[in-house]
Amino acid sequence: MVDEISEIWPMPAPINEQSLALAQRDYRKLSMETAQRTMRFWQLHNKIEK
């Protein structure tokens, strides 16, 4: 899921593997509801920016 977020919200520089692993670990700690809300936020944010 973190990979998808990083594709939706492009970073100026690539995310290193250690940071990506940490983000994935933290994302897995979220409740299902919070994880879904986070994904919807980034999807909506991406649509607004374009």
N, C-alpha and C positions, 0 to 999 in steps of 0.2 A: 504494500500500500504506500509506503514511503517513496518507492520508486515512481509511482503514479503521481504523487503530489509534486515531486521534483520535476516531473515532465510538465505538469500543469503550470507550475510556477518556476520558470527557468531561472537559474542562478547565473550571475555574471561569470562565475568560474565553476568548474566541475566540483562536485562534493567528493571528498576523499573517502575511501572505503571505511575507515574508522568512524568518521562522522555519520556515514550512512548506516553502519551497523548499530551505532548508538541510537540513532533516530528510529530505526526499526524496532529495537528493543523497547524503547519508550512508548512507541505507538501500540505495541502488543499489550502494554500494561493498561491501556484505556479500556473502559467499558465499551460494549458494542454500541450503545447509544451515543456515547461521546465520540467514538471513532467515526461513526456514520455522520454525525454532525460536523466533525472536522472535515471530512471529505466533501460534504455538501457546501461548506463554507468556501473551500478552495475552488471548487467547480464554479460556484457563483462568482467568486472574486475574479476568476479568469475570464468569465463572460463579460463582466462589467468593464474590465481593463481593455478588452478588444473592441 
